[in-house]
Amino acid sequence: MFIRKKGPKPSWLNRGMALIAAVNLGLVAFDLSYIPWRDSYLRHLPDFTHWYGERFKGIEPNRETVAYLETVDALAVATDQAEGDRLLADLRRLSAEMVDQNPFAVANKTGTLERIKNQMHDRLDNDSAKAAFAEFWSRSYFDSVGEAEAIAFFDSELRPLFETNYFRGIGENGQPTDHFWHIDLPFVALFLTDYLIRTLAISRRYKGTNWFDAMLWRWYDIPLLIPAWRWLRIVPVTLRAQESRLVNLEPVRNRITRGLVASFAVELTEIVVLRLVEQVQDLVRNQDLVKQLLTPDPQRRYVDLNGVDEVEIIAQRLTHLTVYHVLPGIRSEIEALIRYSVTCVLEQSPVYRNLASVPGFQEIPKQMGDRLITDLTETAYNTLTTALEKPEGLQLTRQLISQLGETLRTEVGQSGTLDGFDHLVVDLLEELKVSYIRNLSERDLESLRQETHHRLYEMTQSNANTNATAIHPQRMRDQRS
């Protein structure tokens, strides 16, 4: 459950400005959608659509399509056949000119002309647009189907398409005419006044804050003040609605934030791991890592942060773990190995073989071997534990470990064992990148994002509950009492 932030109740001024900003955003959205959705607005609100287009968008009726429709209207009311034939000839001429010149291109509505041509193709069953129009606007066709039916088809199927065409003027800036600023200017003036008053209040409330810093305090109000990119006003309107508590967008914000953080964490982790592996590859290729391990640079000073020899302590703990926990767990396996080795040695002795061949003495060699193995194992283990428990033995163990490491480095560096070792390590790291890092499937990435998203959600919920408890301790005490 999301916990809504507590705070002072927003003033009526804040709520009023938030509502005004929302109204302005609605007008901006309508203005931006007017041209793309003009055909839809024209079907449902024809008078308002024509008025808004002429008043604020510089839209005028297209002369060619208007002349075409006026000719059709004159044909519908013509009573003289000679007049009708003349009008039919005019329509055939206008149709041919329309197909050639495409008056719909000015309004970027070429698709509408294609729809008109397709309607004619289907109606006359003719693949040529000019031939279909010529046949449709002919006396023979009108006599065959009836003039009323032909005009009715045009009015129901084609006239709405013709009426959507328009002509829009071009301003001095080279852009289509747009007078929406007549509507937007009063809102911008109001938002600018509000912005300046808030900036002044912030500069006075927080001493030492200059005017520029105070203006940046409410940077998200800037889209309300500029006439370009008006769609960006959704940002300040959303934030003002949240601040004034007209809506609660905290759940949406939390989900968006966690989703972005989860995706960023997955991508960042992959990049960091790849970079780390590539750096190790570079060290191995240049043999810097091997040289540093085998022959440390005496000029390179080691920085000790806490005065503790961590390597020595780690070695002591590993030795303690091995002697007191690991060796007792594998004692039976060690005894079996020693028993096999001792048995192999004794079987080569003539005394052992002769004694085992004497009747009644067959079990004595086996008992002697078991006793020897048990005593040997027990003695070795007691020696190790005693050495670790006494200072002298511990010192000898340290010397042994130090000498072992030094001898190992010397022998490895001199024997040429590491020839080709760097290539093997680089190839191994490359296989690791290809197999487990770069080739992560989409399913693996999605599961990582979901797991990270879930953990972030639990963390934010835990922090929110902690903050709520810290903010309202008295209320919780009252509830318990």
C-alpha positions as CSV (number, residue, x, y, z in Angstrom):
1,M,0.0,0.0,0.0
2,F,1.3,3.4,-1.0
3,I,1.6,6.0,1.8
4,R,0.7,9.5,0.8
5,K,3.0,12.2,2.0
6,K,1.6,14.3,4.8
7,G,1.9,18.1,4.8
8,P,0.0,21.4,5.1
9,K,-3.2,21.6,3.1
10,P,-2.6,23.4,-0.2
11,S,-4.0,26.9,-0.5
12,W,-6.9,27.7,-2.7
13,L,-4.5,29.8,-4.9
14,N,-2.4,26.7,-5.6
15,R,-5.4,24.7,-6.5
16,G,-6.8,27.4,-8.6
17,M,-3.6,27.8,-10.6
18,A,-3.4,24.0,-11.0
19,L,-6.9,24.0,-12.4
20,I,-6.1,26.9,-14.8
21,A,-2.9,25.1,-15.9
22,A,-5.0,21.9,-16.6
23,V,-7.5,24.0,-18.7
24,N,-4.6,25.5,-20.7
25,L,-3.2,22.0,-21.2
26,G,-6.5,20.8,-22.5
27,L,-6.7,23.7,-25.0
28,V,-3.2,23.0,-26.1
29,A,-4.0,19.3,-26.6
30,F,-7.1,20.3,-28.7
31,D,-5.1,22.7,-30.8
32,L,-2.3,20.1,-31.4
33,S,-4.9,17.5,-32.4
34,Y,-7.1,19.8,-34.6
35,I,-5.2,19.2,-37.9
36,P,-4.7,15.5,-37.5
37,W,-8.3,14.9,-36.2
38,R,-10.1,17.6,-38.2
39,D,-12.1,15.1,-40.2
40,S,-13.5,13.6,-37.0
41,Y,-14.2,17.0,-35.4
42,L,-15.9,17.9,-38.7
43,R,-18.4,15.0,-38.5
44,H,-19.4,15.7,-34.9
45,L,-19.0,19.5,-34.5
46,P,-19.1,20.9,-38.0
47,D,-19.9,24.5,-37.2
48,F,-17.4,24.8,-34.4
49,T,-14.7,23.1,-36.5
50,H,-15.2,25.5,-39.4
51,W,-15.2,28.5,-37.0
52,Y,-12.0,27.4,-35.1
53,G,-10.1,26.6,-38.3
54,E,-10.9,29.9,-40.0
55,R,-10.3,32.0,-36.8
56,F,-7.1,30.4,-35.4
57,K,-5.6,28.1,-38.1
58,G,-6.1,30.3,-41.3
59,I,-8.1,27.5,-42.9
60,E,-10.2,28.4,-45.9
61,P,-12.4,26.4,-48.2
62,N,-10.4,25.0,-51.2
63,R,-11.7,26.8,-54.3
64,E,-11.4,23.8,-56.6
65,T,-13.3,21.4,-54.4
66,V,-15.9,24.1,-53.6
67,A,-16.4,24.7,-57.3
68,Y,-16.8,21.0,-57.9
69,L,-19.5,20.7,-55.1
70,E,-21.3,23.8,-56.4
71,T,-21.5,22.3,-59.9
72,V,-22.9,19.1,-58.5
73,D,-25.5,21.2,-56.5
74,A,-26.5,23.1,-59.7
75,L,-26.9,19.8,-61.5
76,A,-29.2,18.4,-58.8
77,V,-31.6,21.4,-59.2
78,A,-31.3,21.8,-63.0
79,T,-34.6,21.3,-64.8
80,D,-33.4,21.9,-68.4
81,Q,-31.7,19.0,-70.1
82,A,-29.4,21.2,-72.1
83,E,-28.3,22.9,-68.9
84,G,-27.8,19.5,-67.3
85,D,-25.7,18.3,-70.2
86,R,-23.5,21.4,-69.9
87,L,-23.1,20.8,-66.2
88,L,-22.2,17.2,-66.8
89,A,-19.5,18.2,-69.3
90,D,-18.1,20.7,-66.7
91,L,-18.0,17.9,-64.1
92,R,-16.1,15.6,-66.5
93,R,-13.6,18.4,-67.1
94,L,-13.3,19.2,-63.4
95,S,-12.8,15.5,-62.5
96,A,-10.0,15.1,-65.0
97,E,-8.3,18.3,-63.7
98,M,-8.7,17.0,-60.1
99,V,-7.1,13.7,-60.9
100,D,-4.2,15.4,-62.7
101,Q,-3.6,18.4,-60.3
102,N,-4.6,16.8,-57.0
103,P,-6.0,19.8,-55.1
104,F,-6.0,17.7,-51.9
105,A,-2.1,17.7,-51.8
106,V,-2.1,21.3,-50.4
107,A,-3.8,20.0,-47.2
108,N,-1.7,16.9,-47.1
109,K,-4.8,14.8,-47.8
110,T,-3.8,12.9,-50.9
111,G,-5.1,9.8,-49.2
112,T,-8.6,11.3,-49.4
113,L,-8.4,11.7,-53.1
114,E,-7.3,8.0,-53.4
115,R,-10.4,7.1,-51.4
116,I,-12.6,9.1,-53.8
117,K,-11.0,7.4,-56.8
118,N,-11.4,3.9,-55.2
119,Q,-15.1,4.7,-54.7
120,M,-15.5,5.5,-58.3
121,H,-13.5,2.4,-59.3
122,D,-15.9,0.2,-57.3
123,R,-19.0,2.0,-58.5
124,L,-18.2,1.9,-62.2
125,D,-16.0,-1.3,-62.2
126,N,-13.4,0.6,-64.1
127,D,-9.7,0.7,-63.2
128,S,-9.1,4.2,-64.8
129,A,-10.0,7.0,-62.5
130,K,-10.6,9.5,-65.4
131,A,-12.6,7.0,-67.3
132,A,-14.7,6.2,-64.2
133,F,-15.5,9.9,-63.6
134,A,-16.3,10.4,-67.3
135,E,-18.7,7.5,-67.3
136,F,-20.3,8.6,-64.0
137,W,-20.9,12.2,-65.2
138,S,-22.5,11.1,-68.4
139,R,-26.1,11.4,-69.6
140,S,-26.2,7.7,-70.5
141,Y,-25.2,6.6,-67.0
142,F,-27.8,9.0,-65.4
143,D,-30.5,7.6,-67.7
144,S,-29.5,4.0,-66.9
145,V,-29.4,4.3,-63.0
146,G,-31.5,7.4,-62.6
147,E,-30.3,10.9,-61.8
148,A,-31.6,10.9,-58.3
149,E,-29.8,7.6,-57.4
150,A,-26.5,8.9,-58.9
151,I,-26.7,12.2,-57.0
152,A,-27.7,10.3,-53.8
153,F,-24.6,8.1,-54.2
154,F,-22.4,11.2,-54.6
155,D,-23.9,13.0,-51.6
156,S,-23.6,10.0,-49.3
157,E,-20.2,8.6,-50.3
158,L,-18.2,11.3,-52.0
159,R,-19.4,14.7,-50.7
160,P,-18.1,14.1,-47.1
161,L,-14.7,13.4,-48.5
162,F,-14.7,16.5,-50.7
163,E,-15.8,18.7,-47.7
164,T,-12.8,17.7,-45.7
165,N,-10.4,19.4,-48.1
166,Y,-9.2,22.9,-47.3
167,F,-6.6,25.5,-48.0
168,R,-4.3,26.8,-45.3
169,G,-2.3,30.0,-45.7
170,I,1.4,30.4,-45.0
171,G,2.7,33.1,-42.7
172,E,5.7,35.3,-43.1
173,N,7.8,32.9,-41.1
174,G,7.3,30.2,-43.8
175,Q,5.1,28.1,-41.5
176,P,1.3,27.4,-41.8
177,T,-0.9,30.1,-40.3
178,D,-1.4,29.6,-36.6
179,H,-3.1,32.1,-34.3
180,F,-3.5,30.0,-31.2
181,W,-1.3,32.4,-29.4
182,H,-4.4,34.7,-29.2
183,I,-5.8,32.1,-26.8
184,D,-2.6,31.2,-25.1
185,L,-1.2,34.7,-24.4
186,P,-3.5,35.5,-21.4
187,F,-2.6,32.1,-19.9
188,V,1.1,32.8,-20.4
189,A,0.8,36.2,-18.8
190,L,-0.9,34.7,-15.8
191,F,1.7,32.0,-15.5
192,L,4.5,34.5,-15.8
193,T,3.0,36.6,-13.0
194,D,2.6,33.6,-10.8
195,Y,6.2,32.5,-11.6
196,L,7.7,35.9,-10.7
197,I,5.7,36.1,-7.4
198,R,6.8,32.6,-6.4
199,T,10.4,33.4,-7.3
200,L,10.3,36.5,-5.2
201,A,8.7,34.6,-2.3
202,I,11.5,31.9,-2.4
203,S,14.3,34.5,-2.5
204,R,12.9,36.2,0.5
205,R,12.1,33.0,2.5
206,Y,15.6,31.6,2.1
207,K,18.2,34.2,2.9
208,G,21.3,34.1,0.7
209,T,19.4,32.8,-2.3
210,N,19.9,35.0,-5.4
211,W,17.3,35.7,-8.0
212,F,18.6,33.1,-10.5
213,D,18.7,30.3,-7.9
214,A,15.2,31.1,-6.9
215,M,14.1,30.9,-10.5
216,L,15.7,27.5,-10.9
217,W,13.9,26.4,-7.8
218,R,10.7,26.0,-9.9
219,W,12.4,25.1,-13.2
220,Y,9.4,22.8,-14.2
221,D,7.2,25.9,-14.6
222,I,9.3,27.2,-17.5
223,P,7.3,25.2,-20.2
224,L,4.2,27.3,-19.2
225,L,6.0,30.5,-20.3
226,I,7.3,29.6,-23.7
227,P,5.1,29.4,-26.9
228,A,7.1,26.6,-28.4
229,W,6.9,22.9,-27.6
230,R,3.6,23.4,-25.7
231,W,3.2,19.7,-25.2
232,L,5.9,19.9,-22.6
233,R,3.4,21.7,-20.4
234,I,2.2,18.2,-19.3
235,V,5.2,18.2,-16.9
236,P,4.3,21.3,-14.8
237,V,0.6,20.6,-15.0
238,T,1.2,17.1,-13.6
239,L,3.5,18.4,-10.8
240,R,1.1,21.2,-9.9
241,A,-1.8,18.7,-9.7
242,Q,0.3,16.5,-7.4
243,E,1.4,19.4,-5.2
244,S,-2.2,20.7,-4.9
245,R,-3.5,17.2,-4.2
246,L,-6.0,17.3,-6.9
247,V,-4.8,13.9,-7.9
248,N,-2.6,11.3,-6.2
249,L,0.2,10.4,-8.7
250,E,2.5,8.9,-6.0
251,P,1.8,5.3,-7.1
252,V,2.6,6.1,-10.7
253,R,5.7,8.0,-9.8
254,N,7.0,5.2,-7.6
255,R,6.4,2.6,-10.3
256,I,8.1,4.6,-13.0
257,T,11.0,5.4,-10.7
258,R,11.5,1.8,-9.7
259,G,11.2,0.6,-13.3
260,L,13.8,3.0,-14.5
261,V,16.2,2.2,-11.6
262,A,15.8,-1.5,-12.1
263,S,16.6,-1.3,-15.8
264,F,19.5,1.0,-15.2
265,A,20.8,-1.3,-12.4
266,V,20.8,-4.3,-14.7
267,E,22.5,-2.5,-17.6
268,L,25.0,-0.8,-15.3
269,T,25.9,-4.2,-13.7
270,E,26.4,-5.8,-17.1
271,I,28.7,-2.9,-18.2
272,V,30.7,-2.9,-15.0
273,V,31.3,-6.7,-15.1
274,L,32.3,-6.5,-18.7
275,R,34.7,-3.7,-18.0
276,L,36.2,-5.5,-15.1
277,V,36.8,-8.7,-17.1
278,E,38.3,-6.7,-19.9
279,Q,40.7,-4.9,-17.5
280,V,41.8,-8.3,-16.2
281,Q,42.4,-9.5,-19.7
282,D,44.6,-6.4,-20.4
283,L,46.6,-7.1,-17.3
284,V,47.1,-10.8,-18.3
285,R,48.0,-9.9,-21.9
286,N,50.7,-7.4,-20.8
287,Q,51.8,-9.9,-18.1
288,D,51.5,-7.1,-15.5
289,L,49.5,-9.3,-13.2
290,V,51.9,-12.2,-13.3
291,K,54.9,-10.0,-12.8
292,Q,53.3,-8.3,-9.8
293,L,52.4,-11.6,-8.2
294,L,55.8,-13.3,-8.8
295,T,58.1,-10.3,-8.4
296,P,56.4,-7.5,-6.4
297,D,57.8,-4.0,-7.1
298,P,59.8,-2.9,-4.0
299,Q,59.3,0.7,-4.9
300,R,55.6,0.4,-4.7
301,R,54.5,1.2,-1.2
302,Y,51.7,-0.8,0.3
303,V,49.1,1.3,2.1
304,D,48.1,-0.2,5.5
305,L,44.8,1.4,6.6
306,N,44.2,-0.3,10.0
307,G,47.5,-1.7,11.2
308,V,46.4,-5.3,10.7
309,D,48.0,-8.0,8.6
310,E,44.9,-9.3,6.9
311,V,46.8,-11.9,4.8
312,E,48.3,-13.4,8.0
313,I,44.9,-13.5,9.8
314,I,43.3,-15.1,6.7
315,A,46.0,-17.7,6.6
316,Q,45.6,-18.5,10.3
317,R,41.8,-18.8,10.0
318,L,42.1,-21.1,7.0
319,T,44.7,-23.2,8.8
320,H,42.4,-23.4,11.8
321,L,39.4,-24.3,9.7
322,T,41.4,-27.0,7.9
323,V,42.8,-28.6,11.0
324,Y,39.8,-28.5,13.4
325,H,36.9,-28.9,10.9
326,V,38.0,-30.2,7.5
327,L,40.5,-32.9,8.5
328,P,38.2,-34.6,11.1
329,G,35.5,-34.8,8.4
330,I,37.8,-36.6,6.0
331,R,39.7,-38.7,8.5
332,S,38.3,-42.0,7.2
333,E,39.3,-41.2,3.7
334,I,42.9,-40.2,4.8
335,E,43.2,-43.5,6.8
336,A,42.0,-45.5,3.8
337,L,44.7,-43.8,1.6
338,I,47.4,-44.4,4.2
339,R,46.3,-48.0,4.7
340,Y,46.6,-48.6,1.0
341,S,50.1,-47.1,0.9
342,V,51.3,-49.0,4.0
343,T,49.9,-52.3,2.7
344,C,51.6,-51.9,-0.6
345,V,54.9,-51.3,1.2
346,L,54.5,-54.2,3.6
347,E,53.5,-56.7,0.9
348,Q,56.9,-56.1,-0.7
349,S,58.7,-57.2,2.6
350,P,59.7,-60.9,2.8
351,V,59.2,-61.0,6.5
352,Y,55.6,-59.8,6.1
353,R,54.9,-62.4,3.4
354,N,56.4,-65.2,5.5
355,L,54.6,-64.2,8.6
356,A,51.3,-64.1,6.8
357,S,51.9,-67.7,5.4
358,V,52.4,-69.2,8.9
359,P,49.2,-70.9,10.2
360,G,47.5,-68.9,12.9
361,F,49.3,-65.7,12.1
362,Q,47.4,-64.6,9.1
363,E,45.6,-61.8,10.9
364,I,48.6,-60.5,12.8
365,P,50.1,-58.5,9.8
366,K,46.7,-56.9,9.2
367,Q,46.3,-56.0,12.8
368,M,49.8,-54.6,12.9
369,G,49.0,-52.5,9.8
370,D,45.7,-51.1,11.2
371,R,47.4,-50.3,14.5
372,L,50.3,-48.5,12.7
373,I,47.9,-46.5,10.5
374,T,45.7,-45.5,13.5
375,D,48.8,-44.4,15.5
376,L,50.3,-42.6,12.5
377,T,47.1,-40.7,11.8
378,E,46.5,-39.8,15.5
379,T,50.0,-38.7,15.9
380,A,50.0,-36.5,12.9
381,Y,46.7,-34.8,13.8
382,N,47.8,-34.3,17.4
383,T,51.1,-32.8,16.1
384,L,49.1,-30.3,14.0
385,T,46.8,-29.2,16.8
386,T,49.7,-28.9,19.2
387,A,51.6,-26.8,16.8
388,L,48.7,-24.5,16.3
389,E,48.1,-24.1,20.0
390,K,51.7,-23.3,21.0
391,P,53.5,-20.1,20.0
392,E,56.6,-21.9,18.8
393,G,54.5,-24.2,16.6
394,L,52.5,-21.3,15.3
395,Q,55.7,-19.5,14.4
396,L,57.0,-22.5,12.6
397,T,53.7,-22.8,10.7
398,R,54.0,-19.2,9.6
399,Q,57.5,-19.7,8.4
400,L,56.5,-22.8,6.5
401,I,53.7,-21.0,4.7
402,S,55.9,-18.0,3.9
403,Q,58.7,-20.2,2.5
404,L,56.2,-22.3,0.5
405,G,54.9,-19.1,-1.2
406,E,58.3,-17.8,-1.9
407,T,59.6,-21.1,-3.3
408,L,56.5,-21.5,-5.4
409,R,57.0,-18.0,-6.9
410,T,60.6,-18.7,-7.6
411,E,60.1,-22.0,-9.2
412,V,57.2,-20.9,-11.3
413,G,59.1,-17.9,-12.6
414,Q,62.2,-19.9,-13.5
415,S,60.7,-23.1,-14.9
416,G,58.8,-21.5,-17.8
417,T,55.6,-23.0,-16.6
418,L,53.7,-19.9,-17.4
419,D,54.5,-20.0,-21.1
420,G,51.1,-19.7,-22.9
421,F,49.4,-19.3,-19.5
422,D,48.3,-15.7,-20.4
423,H,46.6,-16.9,-23.6
424,L,44.7,-19.5,-21.8
425,V,43.5,-17.0,-19.1
426,V,42.5,-14.5,-21.8
427,D,40.6,-17.1,-23.7
428,L,38.9,-18.3,-20.5
429,L,37.8,-14.8,-19.7
430,E,36.5,-14.2,-23.3
431,E,34.4,-17.4,-23.0
432,L,33.1,-16.1,-19.7
433,K,32.0,-12.9,-21.3
434,V,30.3,-14.6,-24.3
435,S,28.7,-17.4,-22.3
436,Y,27.4,-15.6,-19.2
437,I,27.5,-11.8,-19.7
438,R,26.9,-10.7,-23.3
439,N,24.6,-13.5,-24.3
440,L,22.1,-12.9,-21.5
441,S,18.7,-13.8,-22.9
442,E,15.7,-11.4,-22.8
443,R,14.1,-13.7,-20.3
444,D,17.2,-13.5,-18.0
445,L,17.2,-9.7,-18.3
446,E,13.5,-9.5,-17.6
447,S,13.8,-11.7,-14.5
448,L,16.7,-9.6,-13.3
449,R,14.6,-6.4,-13.8
450,Q,11.7,-8.0,-12.0
451,E,13.8,-9.1,-9.1
452,T,15.5,-5.7,-8.8
453,H,12.1,-4.0,-9.1
454,H,10.7,-6.2,-6.3
455,R,13.6,-5.5,-4.0
456,L,13.3,-1.7,-4.6
457,Y,9.6,-1.9,-3.9
458,E,10.3,-3.6,-0.5
459,M,13.0,-1.1,0.3
460,T,10.8,1.9,-0.5
461,Q,7.9,0.4,1.5
462,S,10.2,-0.2,4.5
463,N,11.5,3.3,4.3
464,A,8.0,4.7,4.0
465,N,6.8,2.8,7.0
466,T,9.8,3.9,9.0
467,N,9.3,7.6,8.0
468,A,5.6,7.3,8.9
469,T,6.5,5.9,12.3
470,A,9.0,8.6,12.9
471,I,6.7,11.4,11.9
472,H,3.8,10.3,13.9
473,P,5.1,8.7,17.1
474,Q,2.6,10.4,19.3
475,R,-0.3,9.2,17.1
476,M,0.9,5.6,17.3
477,R,1.2,5.9,21.1
478,D,-2.3,7.2,21.3
479,Q,-3.6,4.3,19.2
480,R,-1.8,1.8,21.4
481,S,-3.2,3.4,24.6
